[in-house]
Amino acid sequence: MDVTKINELYKTTPATNSRMPVIGGEKNDFGRVLQAAKDMVKETNDLQNTAQMEEMKFALGLADNTHDLMIAERKAQVALSYTVAVRDRFLQSYQTIMNMQI
């Protein structure tokens, strides 16, 4: 999982010195943030599938290297934890916005 992609979303702009979403010098719209979230979920799913395949290979006796199995499982676990944390932050932000009084 490439964490640098998410870090690039919130760079400070030198002109305003505020934390506005910036990618390549342009302001970011919600569509790009949503696409980044979708890509993160897809990557997490791919890592989960890879870990399951490694488990099946090991269980069937097709692989005897436990290191590859443990690495694949750990990558999938970290990716899932990170994705859940981002989801929780999105939900928290949504709830905060919905509770604002106009």
C-alpha positions in Angstrom: 0.0 0.0 0.0 1.5 3.3 -1.0 1.1 5.8 1.8 2.8 8.6 -0.1 -0.3 8.9 -2.4 -2.4 9.9 0.5 0.2 12.3 1.9 0.3 14.1 -1.4 -3.4 15.0 -1.1 -2.8 17.4 1.8 0.3 19.4 1.1 0.4 23.0 2.3 0.3 25.6 -0.5 3.0 28.2 -0.3 0.7 31.1 -1.4 -2.0 30.6 1.2 -0.1 28.5 3.8 -3.4 26.6 4.4 -4.0 22.9 4.3 -6.0 22.7 1.0 -6.0 19.4 -0.9 -3.4 19.9 -3.7 -2.3 17.5 -6.4 0.2 18.7 -9.0 -0.5 22.4 -8.0 -4.2 22.1 -8.7 -7.0 22.1 -6.1 -8.4 18.6 -5.6 -12.1 17.9 -6.0 -14.1 15.2 -4.2 -14.0 12.9 -7.2 -10.2 12.5 -6.9 -10.4 11.8 -3.2 -13.1 9.3 -3.8 -11.1 7.6 -6.5 -8.1 7.4 -4.2 -10.3 5.8 -1.6 -11.6 3.3 -4.1 -8.1 2.4 -5.3 -7.0 1.9 -1.6 -10.0 -0.5 -1.1 -9.1 -2.4 -4.3 -5.4 -2.7 -3.3 -6.5 -3.9 0.2 -8.7 -6.5 -1.5 -5.9 -7.6 -3.8 -3.6 -8.1 -0.7 -6.3 -10.1 1.1 -6.7 -12.3 -2.0 -3.0 -12.9 -2.2 -2.8 -13.9 1.5 -5.7 -16.3 1.0 -3.9 -17.9 -2.1 -0.7 -18.2 0.0 -2.7 -19.9 2.8 -4.2 -22.4 0.3 -0.8 -23.2 -1.3 0.6 -23.9 2.1 -2.3 -26.0 3.2 -2.2 -28.0 0.0 1.5 -28.6 0.4 2.4 -26.7 -2.8 4.5 -24.2 -0.8 6.7 -24.9 2.2 8.0 -21.4 2.8 6.3 -20.0 5.9 8.0 -16.7 5.4 6.1 -15.8 2.3 2.9 -16.8 4.0 3.5 -14.7 7.0 4.6 -11.7 4.9 1.5 -11.9 2.7 -0.8 -12.2 5.8 0.9 -9.3 7.6 0.6 -7.1 4.5 -3.1 -7.9 4.2 -3.6 -7.2 7.9 -1.8 -3.8 7.8 -3.7 -2.8 4.7 -7.0 -3.7 6.2 -6.3 -1.9 9.4 -5.3 1.2 7.5 -8.4 1.1 5.3 -10.6 0.7 8.3 -8.9 3.7 10.0 -9.5 5.8 6.9 -13.1 4.7 6.7 -13.6 5.6 10.3 -12.2 9.1 9.7 -14.5 9.6 6.7 -17.5 8.6 8.7 -16.4 10.8 11.6 -16.0 13.8 9.2 -19.4 13.1 7.7 -21.0 13.0 11.1 -19.3 16.2 12.1 -20.6 18.0 9.0 -24.1 16.6 9.4 -24.2 17.9 13.0 -23.2 21.4 12.0 -25.9 24.0 12.5 -26.5 26.5 9.8 
